[in-house]
């Protein structure tokens, strides 16, 4: 049985992620217009993204000390507030009401979304949230995750990954220095039922399995083929969206995750909410996470990993050999 030292924060996070997952599942079940909207970067945003963020931010603000738990989230309500977005706005409010109660007002929902607008740079303590990591997977009714992590003085101290489509619905939780565990996402199981998870700590790279994105534009998969050849890997890659890849690796279902800069975007830097929760889950499951050159991920510099290039996660013992192969083929 786990004995967390940050039980209040962990329980608040578990409740928030679970409630957000129910919202996401409800939206996914109907998946009709006006469920989607194009962001400036052309990736789809759904009602569930906005409703999930509203629910998580609201529950954290209710259950934890006011002012001590700001949230750095992916979404904002600016688009939803526009006059021509009334139908989309109404759909978001409907889902939040279904989760939190009929008395919730439109103004409250929009303001809860904006609770996730805290600025990471210069902040010593905050939560970072991706309300739906892997939106395209969500739209395909495949893998996605609700990813929530607590950062203090640039270090990740707690992480939660809710994966509604993985293993029937799983919630992975990690506490710095204490370990990583899994719970069923849906049945309300408590911390006393948490089961420890560990990576599959192989020592030969030829026995490894890659875990890669479904979307080829998310990583340089041409380089991955060459890296696999150098490492003697012949097994088929496990392909899935979102930080569910971290969950797969942390539970020993794959051993290497590469997110490499693509030739078209060699200067791209990752967002902290896309990797914080997954990183601590891997590390506390005895794996290792660095950037593509072997440097530790630096979460202390704002909302992006500006000092890092790409991300490499492994089961641990093979990490240095994987990094050597990656550097050889890095853009």
Secondary structure as UniProt FT lines:
FT   HELIX           7..30
FT   TURN            33..34
FT   STRAND          36..38
FT   TURN            40..41
FT   STRAND          44..46
FT   HELIX           47..63
FT   TURN            66..67
FT   STRAND          71..73
FT   TURN            78..81
FT   HELIX           83..85
FT   HELIX           86..100
FT   TURN            102..103
FT   HELIX           106..114
FT   TURN            115..116
FT   TURN            121..122
FT   STRAND          125..133
FT   HELIX           135..139
FT   TURN            140..141
FT   STRAND          145..152
FT   TURN            153..154
FT   STRAND          155..163
FT   TURN            164..165
FT   TURN            167..168
FT   STRAND          170..175
FT   TURN            176..178
FT   STRAND          179..184
FT   HELIX           191..193
FT   STRAND          195..196
FT   HELIX           205..207
FT   STRAND          210..212
FT   HELIX           216..218
FT   HELIX           221..231
FT   STRAND          238..239
FT   TURN            242..243
FT   HELIX           244..250
FT   TURN            251..252
FT   STRAND          256..259
FT   HELIX           263..265
FT   TURN            266..267
FT   HELIX           272..274
FT   HELIX           276..284
FT   TURN            285..286
FT   STRAND          288..290
FT   TURN            292..293
FT   TURN            306..307
FT   STRAND          311..314
FT   TURN            317..318
FT   HELIX           319..329
//
